[in-house]
Amino acid sequence: MSTAPTWIAGGGVICGIGQQVRECLQAFAQMQPGMARMQVLHSAHAAQFPVVEVKADNEHLAVLTGLPAHTSRTAMLSFVAAREAWTSSGLGDVRDYRTAFVSANTVGGMDKTEDFFPGFLANPASGRLRGVSQHECGTITEITADALGITHHVTTISTACSSGANALMYGARLIKNSLADVVIAGGTDALTRFTLNGFNTLMILDTERCRPFDDTRRGLNLGEGAGYVVLVSDAVAATLQHTWCRLSGFANANDAYHQTASSPDGTGNYLAMQGALEMAGLLPGDIGYINLHGTGTQNNDLSEGMAIARLFGDKLPPASSTKSFTGHTLGASGGIEAVFSALSVRDGIIYPNAQFTTRMKELPFAPATTFSKGNVLEHVMSNSFGFGGNCSSLVFSK
């Protein structure tokens, strides 16, 4: 059943293909994925796995944000994207509204923890545990909220790879229940050795550029970054000259199939997409483009593809995975892709699926491979499917 929509007034992104939305769109248009050898992260696997790092070291980010140099990279990325999102909305002072900040992440300040412990373990008397003071996921959110001047409501979401999308859902509910007028919602994550080693243990990292929805796919490339949208109520939207689009539908479902794998038939994926369509009051044929979760792993792409084929039948819209450019940014991915999807509706953008060569034999469709603007897109779907079967879908509408 359709409910009153939440408006999107702006958005911001920093990731491995750009430090702001404009640069990211240029990378898509010029077919420039961000995979490269590690420059910022120090890992024994540096020569083995390409990653999609933000092209700025911590010193540069500290200057860019004005935050102390010892701040976690996760928080600095968060502030850059959230600040751009707020500025793009044209709303003015955050203190003029009941402004909430709902931010997702999965690693917290683990980058600082990894830097701290080698020296501490070698000589415990020389250090203090303040080196891990930013370790918790919630601390990252609080750093950014303080820098933005937000005090009304601050919340952290951490539900694996669907975290960023779930942050938007939570933010929309705050507005619907009149607990906030404006919500900056999305996610952030920096690359850490913990993340890289964990995914390597699962044997789902590709040693080459990832190829989502390609029959030759061998895994994902990890990325980092942050992405946020500014959600506003009807009353606030009425005061603005322009809004990007509406968040018209969303749903979360969990098939509880496996700790790190989706069900082979995509049950959770299907239920999330179906629920988002129902909330928006739409039929599958109304969707003009799907921003796929599309990690490039054998399991994810097959599961998501099967669910899409089941739900959309012969009304399959163009679809692609922007992770083929940004890599998998984990807790940030749902936020980053929400910004891309909102822009897709606003500007009629269909994003290319980079590195694609061969259609998956199990599926009746192949992803879009060229960038285009000006398409007539009334409704766009964005998928974010996480570990433990935590599946979320968002629908953005004109």
C-alpha positions in Angstrom: 0.0 0.0 0.0 1.4 3.4 -1.0 2.4 5.8 1.8 3.3 9.5 1.8 6.7 9.9 0.2 9.8 11.5 1.7 11.5 14.1 -0.5 15.2 14.0 -1.4 16.6 17.5 -1.4 20.3 16.8 -2.1 23.2 14.3 -1.9 26.9 14.0 -1.6 29.5 11.3 -2.4 33.2 10.7 -1.9 34.6 7.4 -3.3 37.3 6.0 -5.4 36.1 7.6 -8.6 35.6 11.1 -7.2 35.6 13.3 -4.2 32.3 14.9 -5.0 29.2 14.0 -7.1 30.3 15.9 -10.2 33.6 14.0 -10.4 31.8 10.7 -9.9 29.5 11.4 -12.8 32.4 12.4 -15.0 34.1 9.0 -14.2 30.9 7.1 -15.3 30.6 9.1 -18.5 34.2 8.6 -19.4 34.2 4.9 -18.4 36.9 5.3 -15.7 36.5 2.7 -12.9 38.6 3.4 -9.8 40.4 0.0 -9.3 44.1 0.3 -8.7 46.9 -1.0 -6.4 46.8 0.1 -2.8 48.3 3.4 -2.0 46.9 4.4 1.4 46.2 1.0 3.0 49.3 -1.0 4.0 48.7 -4.7 3.5 50.7 -7.9 2.7 48.2 -8.4 -0.1 48.9 -5.0 -1.8 50.2 -6.6 -5.0 47.5 -9.3 -5.1 44.2 -7.5 -4.9 43.1 -4.3 -6.6 41.1 -1.9 -4.5 39.1 1.3 -5.1 40.6 3.8 -2.6 39.7 7.4 -2.3 42.5 9.2 -4.1 43.6 11.2 -1.0 45.7 10.3 2.0 44.6 11.0 5.6 46.7 14.2 5.7 44.8 15.6 2.7 41.5 14.6 4.1 42.3 16.3 7.4 43.0 19.5 5.5 39.8 19.0 3.4 37.6 18.5 6.5 39.3 20.6 9.1 39.2 17.7 11.5 42.2 16.7 13.6 44.8 14.6 11.8 44.3 11.7 14.2 40.7 11.3 13.2 39.6 8.0 11.7 39.5 7.9 7.9 36.0 6.6 8.2 34.8 9.7 9.9 36.7 12.1 7.5 35.1 10.4 4.5 31.7 10.7 6.2 32.0 14.4 6.9 33.1 15.2 3.3 30.0 13.5 1.8 27.6 14.6 4.4 28.7 18.2 4.1 28.3 18.1 0.3 24.9 16.6 0.7 23.8 19.4 3.0 25.3 22.1 0.9 23.5 20.8 -2.2 20.1 20.9 -0.5 20.3 24.7 -0.1 18.6 24.4 3.4 21.0 26.8 5.2 21.6 26.2 8.9 21.0 22.8 10.3 19.9 24.4 13.6 16.9 25.9 11.8 15.3 22.5 11.6 14.8 19.3 13.7 17.7 17.8 11.8 18.7 14.2 12.4 21.9 12.3 11.3 21.5 8.6 10.5 24.8 7.1 9.4 25.8 3.6 8.6 29.2 1.9 8.8 30.6 -1.6 9.5 34.3 -1.0 10.5 34.0 2.1 12.7 37.5 3.5 13.4 39.2 0.2 13.0 41.8 1.9 10.8 43.1 3.8 13.9 43.0 0.6 16.0 45.1 -1.2 13.4 47.7 1.5 13.5 47.7 1.7 17.3 48.1 -1.9 18.4 51.5 -3.0 16.9 53.3 -0.4 18.9 51.2 -0.9 22.0 51.8 -4.7 22.0 55.5 -4.2 21.6 55.6 -1.9 24.6 52.3 -1.6 26.5 53.8 0.9 28.9 54.4 3.4 26.2 50.8 3.8 25.0 47.3 4.5 26.2 44.1 2.9 25.0 43.0 6.3 23.7 44.4 4.9 20.4 41.3 2.8 20.1 38.9 5.5 21.2 37.3 5.8 17.8 36.9 2.0 17.3 33.2 1.9 17.8 30.8 2.4 14.8 28.8 4.9 16.8 31.8 7.1 17.5 32.3 7.7 13.8 28.7 9.0 13.5 29.1 11.2 16.5 32.3 12.8 15.1 30.5 13.8 11.9 27.3 14.9 13.7 29.4 17.2 15.9 31.3 18.6 12.9 27.9 19.3 11.2 26.4 20.8 14.3 23.6 18.2 14.5 22.3 17.5 18.0 18.5 16.7 17.5 18.9 13.0 16.8 22.0 11.0 16.0 21.8 7.2 15.2 24.2 4.6 13.8 23.0 1.6 11.6 25.2 -1.4 11.1 23.6 -4.2 9.1 26.5 -5.3 6.9 26.2 -4.4 3.2 22.6 -3.1 3.5 23.5 -0.6 6.2 23.4 2.5 4.1 20.0 1.6 2.5 18.6 0.9 6.0 19.8 4.3 7.2 17.6 5.9 4.6 14.6 3.7 5.7 15.1 4.7 9.3 15.4 8.4 8.3 12.2 8.2 6.3 10.4 6.7 9.3 11.7 9.5 11.5 10.1 12.1 9.2 6.9 10.1 8.7 6.4 9.9 12.5 7.2 13.6 12.9 10.3 13.0 14.9 12.5 15.0 12.5 12.0 17.5 9.7 15.2 16.8 7.9 17.5 13.8 8.0 21.0 13.3 6.5 21.0 9.6 5.8 23.6 7.2 4.3 26.8 5.5 5.1 30.6 5.5 5.3 33.4 3.0 5.4 37.2 3.1 5.0 39.3 0.3 3.9 41.0 -1.7 6.7 43.3 -4.7 6.8 40.6 -6.4 8.9 38.1 -6.1 6.0 40.5 -7.1 3.3 41.7 -10.1 5.2 38.2 -11.2 6.1 37.0 -11.1 2.5 40.2 -12.9 1.4 39.4 -15.6 3.9 36.0 -16.0 2.3 37.8 -16.4 -1.0 35.5 -13.9 -2.8 38.1 -11.2 -3.8 39.0 -10.9 -7.4 42.7 -10.4 -8.4 41.5 -8.5 -11.4 38.9 -5.7 -11.9 35.5 -7.1 -10.7 32.9 -8.0 -13.4 29.4 -7.9 -11.8 26.9 -10.0 -13.7 29.5 -11.4 -16.0 29.7 -15.1 -16.7 33.5 -14.9 -16.0 33.1 -13.1 -12.6 35.4 -14.3 -9.9 34.7 -12.0 -7.0 34.6 -8.4 -5.8 37.0 -5.5 -5.3 36.8 -3.7 -2.0 36.3 0.0 -2.1 35.8 2.9 0.4 33.9 6.1 0.6 30.7 7.7 1.9 27.4 8.7 0.5 24.4 10.6 2.0 21.1 12.0 0.9 19.1 14.8 2.6 15.6 13.6 3.3 13.0 16.3 4.0 9.3 16.4 5.0 6.5 17.7 2.8 6.5 21.0 4.8 10.3 21.5 4.3 10.1 20.5 0.6 7.4 23.1 0.0 9.9 25.8 1.0 12.5 24.7 -1.6 12.8 25.8 -5.2 13.9 22.4 -6.3 14.1 18.8 -5.0 15.9 15.8 -6.6 13.1 13.2 -6.3 11.1 11.2 -3.8 12.0 8.2 -1.8 8.6 6.5 -2.6 9.2 3.0 -1.4 11.5 0.8 0.6 11.5 -2.6 2.3 13.9 -4.9 4.2 13.6 -8.7 4.2 15.8 -11.5 5.6 15.9 -15.0 4.2 18.3 -16.1 7.1 19.8 -18.6 4.7 23.5 -18.3 5.6 25.9 -16.0 7.5 27.7 -14.8 4.4 25.6 -16.1 1.4 22.3 -15.2 -0.2 19.8 -18.0 -0.8 20.3 -19.5 -4.2 16.9 -18.6 -5.4 17.1 -15.1 -4.0 14.2 -15.3 -1.6 15.2 -12.3 0.5 16.1 -10.3 -2.6 12.8 -11.0 -4.1 10.8 -10.1 -1.0 12.7 -6.8 -0.5 12.1 -5.6 -4.1 8.5 -6.7 -3.9 7.9 -4.9 -0.6 9.5 -1.7 -1.9 7.3 -1.8 -5.0 4.2 -2.3 -2.8 5.0 0.6 -0.6 5.5 2.8 -3.6 2.2 1.6 -5.1 4.0 0.4 -8.3 4.2 -2.6 -10.6 7.5 -4.1 -11.8 6.9 -2.6 -15.2 7.0 0.9 -13.7 10.7 0.7 -12.8 12.8 2.3 -15.5 16.3 1.3 -14.2 17.8 -0.9 -11.4 21.0 0.0 -9.6 22.0 -3.6 -8.8 23.7 -4.7 -5.6 26.0 -6.5 -8.1 29.1 -7.4 -6.2 30.7 -9.7 -8.8 30.7 -12.8 -6.6 29.3 -16.1 -7.9 26.6 -16.3 -5.2 25.4 -12.7 -5.1 25.0 -12.1 -8.8 23.1 -15.3 -9.4 20.9 -14.8 -6.4 20.0 -11.3 -7.3 19.6 -12.1 -11.0 17.2 -15.0 -10.3 15.1 -12.7 -8.0 14.9 -10.0 -10.6 14.0 -12.4 -13.4 11.3 -13.9 -11.1 9.8 -10.5 -10.1 10.1 -8.6 -13.4 9.4 -11.4 -15.9 9.4 -10.1 -19.4 9.3 -6.4 -18.2 13.0 -6.3 -17.4 14.3 -2.7 -17.2 17.9 -1.6 -17.8 20.1 -2.6 -14.9 23.8 -2.2 -13.9 26.1 -2.3 -10.9 28.0 0.9 -10.1 30.3 -1.3 -7.9 32.0 -2.1 -11.2 33.4 1.5 -10.8 33.5 2.1 -7.0 34.2 -1.4 -5.7 32.1 -2.7 -2.8 32.2 0.0 -0.2 30.3 -2.1 2.4 28.4 0.0 4.9 28.7 3.0 2.5 27.4 1.3 -0.6 23.7 1.7 0.1 24.2 5.4 0.7 26.5 6.0 -2.3 24.2 4.1 -4.6 21.1 6.0 -3.2 22.7 9.2 -4.3 23.5 7.7 -7.8 19.9 6.4 -8.0 18.4 9.7 -7.0 20.4 11.4 -9.7 19.3 8.7 -12.1 15.7 9.8 -11.6 16.5 13.5 -11.6 18.7 13.5 -14.7 17.5 10.3 -16.5 20.9 8.6 -16.0 21.6 4.9 -16.8 25.1 3.9 -15.5 27.3 1.5 -17.3 28.4 -1.9 -16.0 32.2 -1.8 -16.5 34.3 -4.8 -17.4 31.3 -6.7 -18.8 31.9 -9.1 -21.7 29.8 -12.3 -21.3 26.2 -12.7 -20.2 25.5 -15.1 -17.4 24.0 -18.3 -18.9 21.5 -18.6 -16.0 19.8 -15.3 -16.6 17.6 -13.8 -19.3 19.3 -10.4 -19.2 22.6 -8.6 -19.4 23.5 -5.4 -17.7 23.7 -2.0 -19.4 27.2 -1.2 -20.6 27.0 2.5 -21.7 26.4 5.7 -19.9 23.5 7.8 -21.0 21.6 10.9 -19.7 18.1 12.2 -20.5 16.3 8.9 -20.4 12.7 9.0 -19.2 12.9 7.4 -15.8 9.9 7.9 -13.6 11.0 5.3 -11.0 14.4 3.7 -10.2 15.2 0.8 -7.8 18.4 0.4 -5.8 19.3 -2.9 -4.2 21.5 -3.5 -1.2 21.9 -7.1 0.0 24.0 -7.9 3.0 25.6 -10.8 5.0 23.1 -12.8 7.0 20.5 -12.4 4.3 19.8 -8.8 5.3 18.2 -7.5 2.0 17.0 -4.0 1.3 15.5 -2.3 -1.7 14.7 1.4 -2.2 12.5 3.0 -4.9 13.1 6.6 -6.0 10.5 8.4 -8.1 10.0 11.7 -10.0 
